Amino acid sequence: MRFGRTRKNLTEKQKVKLAWIVQTDPTLGRAYYLKKGLRVIFKLPIDEAGEALNKWVA
């Protein structure tokens, strides 16, 4: 499964697999969503990134 895509760009098969992973292993699912959130923070302007990172860490 390739996770280098945004969720909206996943194929139907990848969406089903991701849903199965989240349901089967909630810890792994949470890790996936935390990683995705961190990627969003890196794309933010510097003045917004600090606050977003603090929220992400919390």
CNS distance restraints for C-alpha pairs under 8 A (distance, minus, plus):
assign (resid   1 and name CA) (resid  14 and name CA) 6.59 0.50 0.50
assign (resid   1 and name CA) (resid  17 and name CA) 7.94 0.50 0.50
assign (resid   2 and name CA) (resid  14 and name CA) 7.83 0.50 0.50
assign (resid   5 and name CA) (resid   9 and name CA) 5.98 0.50 0.50
assign (resid   5 and name CA) (resid  10 and name CA) 6.34 0.50 0.50
assign (resid   6 and name CA) (resid  10 and name CA) 6.60 0.50 0.50
assign (resid   7 and name CA) (resid  15 and name CA) 7.49 0.50 0.50
assign (resid  10 and name CA) (resid  14 and name CA) 5.66 0.50 0.50
assign (resid  10 and name CA) (resid  15 and name CA) 6.01 0.50 0.50
assign (resid  11 and name CA) (resid  15 and name CA) 6.24 0.50 0.50
assign (resid  12 and name CA) (resid  16 and name CA) 6.27 0.50 0.50
assign (resid  13 and name CA) (resid  17 and name CA) 6.23 0.50 0.50
assign (resid  14 and name CA) (resid  18 and name CA) 6.03 0.50 0.50
assign (resid  15 and name CA) (resid  19 and name CA) 6.13 0.50 0.50
assign (resid  16 and name CA) (resid  20 and name CA) 6.18 0.50 0.50
assign (resid  17 and name CA) (resid  21 and name CA) 6.19 0.50 0.50
assign (resid  18 and name CA) (resid  22 and name CA) 6.18 0.50 0.50
assign (resid  18 and name CA) (resid  29 and name CA) 7.88 0.50 0.50
assign (resid  19 and name CA) (resid  23 and name CA) 6.13 0.50 0.50
assign (resid  20 and name CA) (resid  24 and name CA) 5.82 0.50 0.50
assign (resid  21 and name CA) (resid  25 and name CA) 5.60 0.50 0.50
assign (resid  21 and name CA) (resid  26 and name CA) 7.41 0.50 0.50
assign (resid  21 and name CA) (resid  28 and name CA) 7.18 0.50 0.50
assign (resid  21 and name CA) (resid  29 and name CA) 6.19 0.50 0.50
assign (resid  22 and name CA) (resid  26 and name CA) 5.06 0.50 0.50
assign (resid  22 and name CA) (resid  27 and name CA) 7.81 0.50 0.50
assign (resid  22 and name CA) (resid  28 and name CA) 6.78 0.50 0.50
assign (resid  22 and name CA) (resid  29 and name CA) 4.22 0.50 0.50
assign (resid  22 and name CA) (resid  30 and name CA) 7.44 0.50 0.50
assign (resid  23 and name CA) (resid  29 and name CA) 7.68 0.50 0.50
assign (resid  25 and name CA) (resid  29 and name CA) 6.27 0.50 0.50
assign (resid  26 and name CA) (resid  30 and name CA) 6.00 0.50 0.50
assign (resid  27 and name CA) (resid  31 and name CA) 6.21 0.50 0.50
assign (resid  28 and name CA) (resid  32 and name CA) 6.22 0.50 0.50
assign (resid  29 and name CA) (resid  33 and name CA) 6.40 0.50 0.50
assign (resid  30 and name CA) (resid  34 and name CA) 6.05 0.50 0.50
assign (resid  31 and name CA) (resid  35 and name CA) 6.11 0.50 0.50
assign (resid  32 and name CA) (resid  36 and name CA) 6.31 0.50 0.50
assign (resid  33 and name CA) (resid  37 and name CA) 6.12 0.50 0.50
assign (resid  34 and name CA) (resid  38 and name CA) 6.21 0.50 0.50
assign (resid  34 and name CA) (resid  56 and name CA) 7.82 0.50 0.50
assign (resid  35 and name CA) (resid  39 and name CA) 6.33 0.50 0.50
assign (resid  36 and name CA) (resid  40 and name CA) 6.52 0.50 0.50
assign (resid  37 and name CA) (resid  41 and name CA) 6.50 0.50 0.50
assign (resid  37 and name CA) (resid  56 and name CA) 7.40 0.50 0.50
assign (resid  38 and name CA) (resid  42 and name CA) 6.49 0.50 0.50
assign (resid  38 and name CA) (resid  53 and name CA) 7.65 0.50 0.50
assign (resid  38 and name CA) (resid  56 and name CA) 7.35 0.50 0.50
assign (resid  39 and name CA) (resid  43 and name CA) 6.74 0.50 0.50
assign (resid  40 and name CA) (resid  44 and name CA) 6.70 0.50 0.50
assign (resid  41 and name CA) (resid  49 and name CA) 5.62 0.50 0.50
assign (resid  41 and name CA) (resid  52 and name CA) 6.42 0.50 0.50
assign (resid  41 and name CA) (resid  53 and name CA) 6.58 0.50 0.50
assign (resid  42 and name CA) (resid  49 and name CA) 7.06 0.50 0.50
assign (resid  44 and name CA) (resid  48 and name CA) 6.20 0.50 0.50
assign (resid  44 and name CA) (resid  49 and name CA) 5.46 0.50 0.50
assign (resid  45 and name CA) (resid  49 and name CA) 6.05 0.50 0.50
assign (resid  46 and name CA) (resid  50 and name CA) 6.79 0.50 0.50
assign (resid  47 and name CA) (resid  51 and name CA) 7.92 0.50 0.50
assign (resid  48 and name CA) (resid  52 and name CA) 6.32 0.50 0.50
assign (resid  49 and name CA) (resid  53 and name CA) 5.89 0.50 0.50
assign (resid  50 and name CA) (resid  54 and name CA) 6.31 0.50 0.50
assign (resid  51 and name CA) (resid  55 and name CA) 6.39 0.50 0.50
assign (resid  52 and name CA) (resid  56 and name CA) 6.11 0.50 0.50
assign (resid  53 and name CA) (resid  57 and name CA) 6.11 0.50 0.50
assign (resid  54 and name CA) (resid  58 and name CA) 6.26 0.50 0.50
